[in-house]
Amino acid sequence: MEEKGVSMGALSRGANVPINTVRKMVRNIPGYSPTMETLLRVADFLGVTLNDLYTTDEKKDPERE
């Protein structure tokens, strides 16, 4: 979301996902596991892969290897 400049509200509306679901995903609430459908909607709206949703900045930074 940050890289794309998208707010939680915009993601919720654009991906047709409840705002509470977006909040849980962003905050990485323990025990919460979004459905595959939700993940696909979010990834599609953001224009990224499912893998991109769960890749940390540390893993993306080639200088950290």
Backbone torsions as a table, in degrees:
resi	resn	phi	psi	omega
1	MET	NA	-44.9	-177.9
2	GLU	-61.7	-45.6	-179.7
3	GLU	-62.6	-32.8	-178.0
4	LYS	-91.8	-6.9	-179.4
5	GLY	68.0	38.4	-176.3
6	VAL	-112.0	131.9	177.3
7	SER	-81.9	167.4	177.1
8	MET	-61.6	-39.9	179.6
9	GLY	-64.0	-43.7	179.3
10	ALA	-65.2	-38.9	178.0
11	LEU	-65.0	-43.7	179.1
12	SER	-57.7	-49.3	-179.0
13	ARG	-68.4	-46.3	-175.5
14	GLY	-67.5	-35.3	-179.0
15	ALA	-95.2	-2.6	-178.3
16	ASN	56.5	51.5	-179.6
17	VAL	-126.7	135.4	179.6
18	PRO	-55.8	142.3	-179.2
19	ILE	-57.7	-36.2	178.2
20	ASN	-63.7	-34.9	176.6
21	THR	-65.7	-44.7	178.4
22	VAL	-60.4	-44.4	179.4
23	ARG	-59.3	-44.5	179.9
24	LYS	-62.8	-40.2	179.8
25	MET	-66.5	-46.0	-177.9
26	VAL	-64.7	-40.9	-178.1
27	ARG	-84.1	-4.3	178.5
28	ASN	52.4	53.1	-177.7
29	ILE	-61.4	125.0	178.9
30	PRO	-57.6	136.0	178.4
31	GLY	86.2	-11.1	179.0
32	TYR	-90.2	131.4	178.4
33	SER	-133.7	107.8	-179.3
34	PRO	-66.5	154.1	178.1
35	THR	-72.3	161.7	177.4
36	MET	-62.0	-37.8	178.6
37	GLU	-60.1	-43.2	178.5
38	THR	-63.1	-46.5	179.7
39	LEU	-60.3	-42.1	179.3
40	LEU	-65.2	-39.8	177.8
41	ARG	-63.2	-44.8	-179.8
42	VAL	-64.1	-47.9	-179.9
43	ALA	-60.6	-44.1	-179.7
44	ASP	-62.1	-46.1	-179.8
45	PHE	-61.8	-40.9	-178.5
46	LEU	-80.0	-13.6	-179.1
47	GLY	73.2	36.6	-179.4
48	VAL	-129.1	171.2	176.3
49	THR	-87.8	165.4	175.0
50	LEU	-60.4	-38.6	178.8
51	ASN	-60.9	-39.4	179.1
52	ASP	-61.9	-32.8	-179.6
53	LEU	-62.7	-30.5	-174.0
54	TYR	-115.6	14.3	175.3
55	THR	-91.7	125.9	-179.3
56	THR	-76.8	159.2	176.7
57	ASP	-58.6	-34.5	179.9
58	GLU	-61.4	-41.0	179.8
59	LYS	-72.4	-26.0	-179.0
60	LYS	-80.1	-21.6	-173.6
61	ASP	-84.9	107.6	-177.0
62	PRO	-65.7	-21.5	179.5
63	GLU	-72.3	-16.7	-177.9
64	ARG	-84.8	-5.6	-178.3
65	GLU	-82.6	NA	NA
